[in-house]
Amino acid sequence: MKKFDPELTVFVCPHVFAKERPILDVIRDFDGKWQFLCGHDFDAPDNGPKDGPQKIPVSKVLERDKSLTQMAELEVGHFAEREAENTDWVFGELE
């Protein structure tokens, strides 16, 4: 089983950064970068960096939700999503 590099930093949306919403979408972009998102839209940053995506250590994300450890298996160009925090993940390929 693959594990995340503890030194890895990932992008999170402002709602996840502020711990306002659970992580419902995980994306591993074609460039290999990771996004952990709540699934809701957010506006482009107007009032400073906390209004837009933030980079945080993956360890902070994993502390918050242990089910995210399985995301280390995601290949580049793939995603995982779920309807709610305690539902099953559905996996797919980015287009």
Contacts in CASP RR format, 6 or more apart in sequence:
PFRMAT RR
TARGET T0000
AUTHOR 0000-0000-0000
METHOD contacts of the structure
MODEL  1
MKKFDPELTVFVCPHVFAKERPILDVIRDFDGKWQFLCGHDFDAPDNGPK
DGPQKIPVSKVLERDKSLTQMAELEVGHFAEREAENTDWVFGELE
1 72 0 8 1.000
1 73 0 8 1.000
2 72 0 8 1.000
2 73 0 8 1.000
3 69 0 8 1.000
3 72 0 8 1.000
4 58 0 8 1.000
4 59 0 8 1.000
4 62 0 8 1.000
4 69 0 8 1.000
4 71 0 8 1.000
4 72 0 8 1.000
5 58 0 8 1.000
6 57 0 8 1.000
6 58 0 8 1.000
6 59 0 8 1.000
7 57 0 8 1.000
8 34 0 8 1.000
8 57 0 8 1.000
8 58 0 8 1.000
9 55 0 8 1.000
9 56 0 8 1.000
9 57 0 8 1.000
9 58 0 8 1.000
10 33 0 8 1.000
10 34 0 8 1.000
10 35 0 8 1.000
10 36 0 8 1.000
10 55 0 8 1.000
10 56 0 8 1.000
10 57 0 8 1.000
10 58 0 8 1.000
10 61 0 8 1.000
11 33 0 8 1.000
11 34 0 8 1.000
11 35 0 8 1.000
11 36 0 8 1.000
11 53 0 8 1.000
11 54 0 8 1.000
11 55 0 8 1.000
12 23 0 8 1.000
12 35 0 8 1.000
12 36 0 8 1.000
12 37 0 8 1.000
12 53 0 8 1.000
12 54 0 8 1.000
12 55 0 8 1.000
12 56 0 8 1.000
12 61 0 8 1.000
13 35 0 8 1.000
13 36 0 8 1.000
13 37 0 8 1.000
13 38 0 8 1.000
13 39 0 8 1.000
13 40 0 8 1.000
13 42 0 8 1.000
13 52 0 8 1.000
13 53 0 8 1.000
14 42 0 8 1.000
14 50 0 8 1.000
14 51 0 8 1.000
14 52 0 8 1.000
14 53 0 8 1.000
14 54 0 8 1.000
15 21 0 8 1.000
15 38 0 8 1.000
15 40 0 8 1.000
15 42 0 8 1.000
16 22 0 8 1.000
16 23 0 8 1.000
16 36 0 8 1.000
16 37 0 8 1.000
16 38 0 8 1.000
16 61 0 8 1.000
17 50 0 8 1.000
17 54 0 8 1.000
17 56 0 8 1.000
18 50 0 8 1.000
19 64 0 8 1.000
20 38 0 8 1.000
21 38 0 8 1.000
21 39 0 8 1.000
21 40 0 8 1.000
22 38 0 8 1.000
22 65 0 8 1.000
22 84 0 8 1.000
22 85 0 8 1.000
23 36 0 8 1.000
23 37 0 8 1.000
23 38 0 8 1.000
23 61 0 8 1.000
23 64 0 8 1.000
23 65 0 8 1.000
23 68 0 8 1.000
24 37 0 8 1.000
24 38 0 8 1.000
24 39 0 8 1.000
24 81 0 8 1.000
24 82 0 8 1.000
24 83 0 8 1.000
24 84 0 8 1.000
24 85 0 8 1.000
25 35 0 8 1.000
25 36 0 8 1.000
25 37 0 8 1.000
25 38 0 8 1.000
25 39 0 8 1.000
25 79 0 8 1.000
25 80 0 8 1.000
25 81 0 8 1.000
26 34 0 8 1.000
26 35 0 8 1.000
26 36 0 8 1.000
26 37 0 8 1.000
26 68 0 8 1.000
26 71 0 8 1.000
26 74 0 8 1.000
26 79 0 8 1.000
26 80 0 8 1.000
26 81 0 8 1.000
27 34 0 8 1.000
27 35 0 8 1.000
27 37 0 8 1.000
27 77 0 8 1.000
27 79 0 8 1.000
27 94 0 8 1.000
28 34 0 8 1.000
28 71 0 8 1.000
28 74 0 8 1.000
28 75 0 8 1.000
28 76 0 8 1.000
28 77 0 8 1.000
28 78 0 8 1.000
28 79 0 8 1.000
29 35 0 8 1.000
29 76 0 8 1.000
29 77 0 8 1.000
29 94 0 8 1.000
30 76 0 8 1.000
30 77 0 8 1.000
30 94 0 8 1.000
31 76 0 8 1.000
32 76 0 8 1.000
32 77 0 8 1.000
34 58 0 8 1.000
34 71 0 8 1.000
35 53 0 8 1.000
36 61 0 8 1.000
36 68 0 8 1.000
39 81 0 8 1.000
42 51 0 8 1.000
42 52 0 8 1.000
43 51 0 8 1.000
44 51 0 8 1.000
44 52 0 8 1.000
45 51 0 8 1.000
45 52 0 8 1.000
61 68 0 8 1.000
62 68 0 8 1.000
62 69 0 8 1.000
65 85 0 8 1.000
67 89 0 8 1.000
70 89 0 8 1.000
71 80 0 8 1.000
74 80 0 8 1.000
74 91 0 8 1.000
77 93 0 8 1.000
77 94 0 8 1.000
78 91 0 8 1.000
78 92 0 8 1.000
78 93 0 8 1.000
78 94 0 8 1.000
79 91 0 8 1.000
79 92 0 8 1.000
79 93 0 8 1.000
79 94 0 8 1.000
80 89 0 8 1.000
80 90 0 8 1.000
80 91 0 8 1.000
80 92 0 8 1.000
81 89 0 8 1.000
81 90 0 8 1.000
82 88 0 8 1.000
82 89 0 8 1.000
82 90 0 8 1.000
END
